Amino acid sequence: MNAVPAPSSPDLPGAQPSLAVAPAPARRRRVLIATDTYPPDVNGASYFTHRLAGGLAARGADVHVVCASDEGRPRTEIVGGVMVHRLWSARLPLHPTMRISLPAGLKRTMAHLIGRARPDVVHVQGHFMIGRAALAAAGGAGLPVVATNHFMPDNLFQFARVPAGLRARAGDMAWQDLTRIFARAHRVTTPTRIAARLLVDKGFPHEVEAVSCGIDLQRFQRQPQEWARRRFGLADRPTVLFVGRLDEEKRLEDLIRALPYVLNHVDAQAVLVGTGGKRQDLERLATRIGVGERVRFLGFIPDADLPQVYSAADVFAMPGVAELQSIATLEAMAAGLPIVAADAMALPHLVSGNGFLYRPGDAKEMARHLTGILTSGEAHATMAKASLAIAATHDHQRSLARFEEIYTELLA
């Protein structure tokens, strides 16, 4: 997408590029989305927020996104019909790729942006630096606020190097902080009913609504499998696919350890798409247990090319234990793939007749389910059809429409 620079303000600490807001006779609804992660960040919350912003703009809203600069210095640009305000940022010491907005002057900057943009509603995508600054600024301006939670403490434990013995206490403190910040919002959502119930169980005092992240069903229609495999240099054999971050909470060692049992019955391969801190450990594990040649690491694949990746596979594996929904699993379902997923967090709500759940850590059980799918054409066809039917209930247009209804309810 082409970026069209907007006029900028002096590069002073905390100062941001000016907003070019043209007056209109009948102003469209204006939504300001505040997020601590946005593309080029690679994670589910980033992708969801990007699709939300672009989807609302395509449906007629005037959308502003406030996020951390991917380059450090601030800038404002129009990308895909969305005005994106990137704030001063620094690398996050605990994470190899993400950046955070600097706290100095952030509240003042956010208040300035909200005052200039004059949004009708503010939609916050997290409770960290930018999210809490936006909640405070919106409160000061008397604006309605929607907050969507994508956070699980498990997502940070690897990077924060929290010892196992302290993780329960650290998790409790993290939930308490989120509850305190999100209590300032007028409406709180999260992607699934399981995730909503979790938030309430962790002490959130108000109602939480489940609104699916949604996916663009048209993007993930299957393409010729042999062609897709050639495109990514994959052998033409039964393929188990994972797409996501190669990080601790994804528990990808389950998939690697399951592969030798699968290979006793099927001439299969496992393909892992994504980057993360556990890649070298996973490569060493695959080599040590004798399946190194049957595990392919494709690294980062641009979002535009993911439909072809799913088309190359026969079954999708999601071993993660900290999924509030799992956009990658939804995408795989939209591509007609059966699912084998960990029986953890919100994954069970995506698996009903379209695959199997297994106990996290039980590689033999995972292998048994993968083998059953790969060796039965009838079972595979039945589960593929069920995946398509479930995915159809998560059309992103339905999610966008519900968020628009929430905005209208708050404005009323």
C-alpha positions in Angstrom: 0.0 0.0 0.0 1.3 3.5 -0.8 1.8 5.8 2.1 0.9 9.5 1.6 2.8 11.7 4.1 0.7 14.3 5.9 2.0 17.6 7.0 4.2 17.2 10.1 5.0 19.2 13.2 8.5 20.0 14.5 10.3 16.9 15.8 10.2 17.9 19.5 10.0 15.3 22.3 6.4 14.3 22.6 5.4 16.4 19.6 3.6 14.6 16.8 2.8 15.4 13.1 -0.1 17.7 12.6 -3.5 16.2 11.6 -4.8 17.3 8.3 -8.5 17.2 9.1 -10.6 18.7 6.3 -14.0 20.0 7.3 -17.0 18.3 5.6 -20.6 19.3 5.4 -21.8 16.1 7.0 -18.9 14.5 8.8 -18.5 10.7 8.7 -18.3 8.9 12.0 -14.7 9.3 13.2 -13.1 6.4 15.1 -9.7 6.7 16.8 -8.0 3.3 17.4 -5.2 3.3 20.0 -2.9 0.3 19.9 0.5 -0.7 21.2 1.1 -3.1 18.3 0.4 -2.5 14.6 2.0 -3.7 11.3 4.8 -4.3 10.6 4.6 -6.0 14.1 3.8 -9.7 13.5 1.2 -10.9 16.0 -2.6 -11.5 16.2 -3.4 -8.3 17.9 -1.5 -6.3 15.3 -3.2 -8.1 12.4 -6.7 -7.7 13.9 -6.2 -4.0 14.6 -5.0 -3.4 11.0 -8.0 -5.3 9.6 -10.4 -3.5 11.9 -9.1 -0.1 10.9 -9.1 -0.9 7.2 -12.5 -2.6 7.4 -14.1 0.4 9.2 -12.6 2.8 6.6 -14.0 0.7 3.8 -17.4 0.8 5.3 -17.4 4.6 5.4 -15.8 5.6 8.7 -13.1 8.2 9.1 -10.4 6.2 10.9 -7.4 7.3 12.8 -4.8 4.8 14.3 -2.4 5.9 17.0 0.5 3.4 17.4 4.3 3.2 18.0 6.6 4.3 15.2 8.3 1.3 13.5 11.3 3.6 12.9 11.6 5.4 16.2 10.8 8.9 14.9 7.2 10.1 14.7 5.3 10.5 11.4 1.7 10.6 10.2 0.7 9.0 6.9 -2.4 7.8 5.1 -2.3 4.1 4.5 -5.2 2.2 2.9 -7.6 5.0 3.7 -6.6 5.2 7.3 -4.7 8.1 9.0 -1.9 6.4 10.9 -0.1 8.5 13.6 3.1 6.8 14.6 4.6 8.1 17.9 8.1 8.3 19.2 9.3 4.8 20.1 12.2 2.8 21.4 13.0 -0.9 21.1 11.5 -3.1 23.8 14.4 -4.6 25.6 12.5 -7.8 26.4 11.3 -8.4 22.8 13.5 -8.9 19.7 11.3 -7.0 17.2 8.7 -4.9 19.0 8.9 -1.2 19.9 7.1 0.8 22.5 6.1 4.4 22.7 8.1 6.4 25.2 6.1 7.3 28.3 7.6 10.8 28.6 5.0 13.3 27.3 2.8 10.4 26.0 -0.4 11.5 27.9 0.0 15.1 26.7 0.6 13.9 23.1 -2.5 11.6 23.2 -4.6 14.4 24.5 -3.3 16.7 21.7 -4.1 14.1 19.1 -7.6 13.4 20.4 -8.2 17.2 20.6 -7.2 17.6 17.0 -8.8 14.5 15.5 -12.1 15.1 17.4 -13.2 11.4 17.3 -16.7 10.3 18.1 -15.4 7.2 19.8 -12.1 5.8 20.9 -11.3 2.1 20.5 -8.4 0.9 22.6 -6.6 -2.4 21.7 -4.6 -3.0 24.9 -3.7 -1.7 28.3 0.0 -0.8 27.9 1.6 2.5 27.1 -0.6 3.8 24.3 -3.7 2.1 25.5 -3.7 3.6 28.9 -2.7 7.0 27.7 -5.7 6.9 25.3 -8.1 5.8 28.0 -6.9 8.7 30.2 -7.1 11.3 27.3 -10.5 10.1 26.2 -11.8 10.2 29.8 -10.6 13.8 30.0 -12.4 14.7 26.8 -15.6 12.9 27.8 -15.5 10.5 24.9 -17.0 7.0 24.9 -14.3 4.2 24.9 -14.4 0.6 23.7 -11.5 -1.6 24.9 -10.7 -4.9 23.3 -8.4 -7.4 25.2 -5.9 -9.5 23.3 -3.6 -10.0 26.3 -2.5 -13.1 28.1 0.4 -13.0 30.6 1.8 -16.1 29.1 2.6 -14.1 26.0 5.2 -12.1 27.9 6.8 -14.7 30.2 9.4 -15.9 27.7 10.6 -12.4 26.9 10.5 -11.2 30.5 12.4 -14.3 31.6 10.0 -14.8 34.5 11.1 -17.9 36.5 8.5 -20.7 36.5 8.0 -20.4 40.3 7.0 -16.7 40.0 4.8 -16.9 37.0 1.5 -17.5 38.9 2.1 -14.4 41.0 3.3 -12.3 38.0 0.2 -13.4 36.1 -2.1 -12.3 38.9 -0.4 -8.9 39.1 -0.7 -8.5 35.3 -4.4 -9.3 35.4 -4.9 -6.8 38.2 -3.2 -4.1 36.2 -5.4 -4.9 33.1 -8.6 -4.9 35.2 -7.7 -1.5 36.7 -7.0 0.1 33.4 -9.9 -1.4 31.4 -12.4 -0.6 34.1 -12.2 3.0 32.7 -13.8 1.9 29.4 -17.5 2.1 28.7 -17.5 -1.2 26.9 -15.1 -4.1 26.9 -14.8 -6.9 24.3 -12.6 -9.9 23.7 -12.6 -12.4 20.8 -14.4 -15.4 22.4 -16.8 -16.3 25.1 -14.0 -18.3 26.8 -11.8 -15.3 26.8 -14.6 -13.1 28.1 -15.2 -15.5 31.0 -11.5 -15.6 31.8 -11.4 -11.8 32.1 -14.4 -11.9 34.5 -12.8 -14.8 36.5 -9.7 -12.7 36.9 -11.6 -10.0 38.6 -12.9 -7.7 35.9 -16.1 -6.1 37.5 -18.1 -5.4 34.4 -19.7 -7.3 31.5 -17.4 -8.4 28.7 -18.8 -9.1 25.2 -17.3 -11.7 22.9 -16.8 -10.3 19.4 -14.8 -12.5 17.0 -11.7 -11.0 15.4 -13.2 -12.2 12.1 -11.4 -13.1 8.9 -11.9 -12.3 5.2 -13.3 -15.6 4.0 -12.8 -14.7 0.3 -9.0 -14.5 0.8 -8.5 -18.0 1.9 -10.2 -20.1 -0.7 -8.0 -23.1 -1.6 -5.7 -23.0 -4.6 -4.1 -26.0 -6.3 -2.0 -27.9 -3.7 0.8 -29.1 -5.9 1.3 -25.5 -7.2 1.3 -24.1 -3.7 3.9 -26.6 -2.6 6.2 -25.9 -5.5 6.0 -22.2 -4.8 7.4 -22.7 -1.3 9.9 -25.4 -2.3 8.0 -28.1 -0.3 8.1 -31.8 -1.1 4.8 -33.1 -2.5 3.8 -35.2 0.5 1.2 -35.1 3.3 1.8 -31.8 5.2 1.0 -30.7 8.7 1.1 -26.9 8.9 1.6 -24.4 11.7 1.5 -20.6 11.2 2.4 -18.2 14.0 5.2 -17.0 16.3 7.8 -19.6 17.2 7.7 -18.7 20.8 7.4 -20.5 24.1 3.6 -20.4 24.7 3.0 -21.9 21.2 4.4 -25.2 22.6 5.7 -26.3 19.2 7.8 -29.0 20.7 4.5 -31.0 20.9 4.4 -31.0 17.1 8.0 -31.9 16.6 7.8 -34.8 19.1 4.6 -36.0 17.5 6.2 -36.3 14.0 8.1 -39.5 14.6 4.9 -41.3 15.6 3.1 -39.9 12.5 6.0 -41.1 10.3 5.4 -44.7 11.5 2.2 -44.6 9.4 2.4 -41.7 6.9 5.2 -40.3 4.7 4.5 -36.8 6.1 6.3 -33.5 6.8 5.7 -30.6 9.2 5.9 -27.0 7.9 6.3 -24.1 10.4 5.7 -20.6 9.2 6.8 -17.7 11.3 9.7 -16.3 13.4 10.4 -16.4 17.1 12.9 -17.0 19.9 12.4 -20.8 19.9 13.3 -21.6 16.3 16.9 -22.8 17.1 15.7 -24.9 20.0 13.0 -26.5 17.7 15.6 -27.2 15.0 17.9 -28.9 17.5 15.0 -30.9 18.8 14.0 -32.1 15.4 17.6 -33.1 14.6 18.0 -34.9 17.9 14.9 -37.1 17.5 15.7 -37.9 13.9 13.1 -35.8 12.0 15.2 -32.8 11.0 14.7 -33.6 7.3 10.9 -33.7 7.7 10.5 -30.3 9.4 10.7 -27.2 7.2 11.0 -23.7 8.7 9.8 -21.2 6.1 10.4 -18.2 8.3 8.3 -15.0 7.8 5.7 -15.2 5.1 3.9 -11.9 4.2 0.3 -11.8 5.0 -0.6 -11.5 1.3 1.0 -14.9 0.7 -0.6 -16.8 3.5 -3.5 -18.2 1.5 -1.0 -20.0 -0.7 0.7 -21.4 2.4 -2.6 -22.9 3.7 -3.3 -24.4 0.3 0.0 -26.4 0.5 -1.2 -28.2 3.7 -3.5 -31.1 4.5 -4.0 -30.4 8.2 -3.4 -27.5 10.6 -1.8 -27.9 14.0 -2.1 -25.4 16.8 -0.3 -26.5 20.0 -0.5 -23.0 21.7 -1.8 -22.8 25.2 -2.4 -19.0 25.4 -4.8 -18.4 22.5 -7.7 -16.0 23.1 -9.0 -17.0 19.7 -6.2 -17.8 17.2 -6.6 -16.0 13.9 -4.2 -18.4 12.2 -6.5 -21.3 13.1 -9.5 -19.4 11.7 -7.6 -18.8 8.5 -6.7 -22.4 8.2 -10.4 -23.4 8.7 -11.4 -20.8 6.0 -9.0 -22.7 3.7 -10.8 -25.9 4.4 -8.2 -27.6 6.6 -9.0 -30.0 9.5 -7.6 -28.9 12.8 -5.6 -30.6 15.6 -5.3 -28.2 18.5 -4.4 -28.1 22.2 -7.3 -28.4 24.6 -6.4 -25.1 26.1 -7.8 -21.6 26.5 -10.1 -20.6 23.6 -9.1 -23.2 21.1 -11.9 -25.7 22.0 -14.5 -23.2 20.6 -13.0 -23.7 17.1 -12.9 -27.4 17.1 -16.3 -29.2 16.7 -16.5 -31.9 14.0 -13.6 -30.3 12.1 -10.8 -32.0 13.9 -9.5 -33.0 17.3 -8.3 -31.6 20.6 -5.4 -33.2 22.5 -4.0 -32.7 26.0 -1.1 -30.2 25.9 2.2 -32.0 26.1 0.8 -35.4 25.0 2.7 -35.8 21.7 1.4 -39.4 21.2 -2.2 -38.2 21.4 -1.5 -35.4 19.0 0.2 -37.8 16.6 -2.7 -40.2 16.7 -5.1 -37.5 15.7 -2.8 -36.2 12.9 -2.4 -39.8 11.6 -6.1 -40.4 11.6 -6.8 -37.3 9.5 -3.9 -38.0 7.1 -4.8 -41.6 6.5 -8.6 -41.3 5.9 -9.8 -39.4 2.9 -13.4 -39.6 4.1 -12.6 -38.2 7.5 -10.5 -35.5 6.0 -13.3 -34.4 3.6 -15.8 -34.4 6.4 -13.6 -32.3 8.7 -12.7 -29.9 5.9 -16.3 -29.2 5.2 -17.0 -28.6 8.9 -14.0 -26.2 9.1 -15.5 -24.2 6.2 -18.9 -24.1 8.0 -17.4 -22.9 11.3 -15.2 -20.3 9.6 -18.3 -18.9 7.8 -19.6 -17.8 11.2 -16.5 -15.6 11.7 -16.8 -13.5 8.6 -15.0 -10.2 9.4 -17.9 -8.2 8.0 -20.1 -9.5 10.8 -17.5 -8.5 13.3 -17.2 -5.0 11.8 -20.9 -4.6 11.8 -21.0 -5.5 15.5 -18.4 -3.0 16.4 -20.3 -0.3 14.5 -23.4 -1.2 16.5 -21.4 -0.9 19.7 -20.2 2.5 18.7 -23.7 3.6 17.9 -25.0 2.3 21.2 -22.4 4.3 23.1 -23.0 7.4 21.2 -26.8 7.1 21.8 
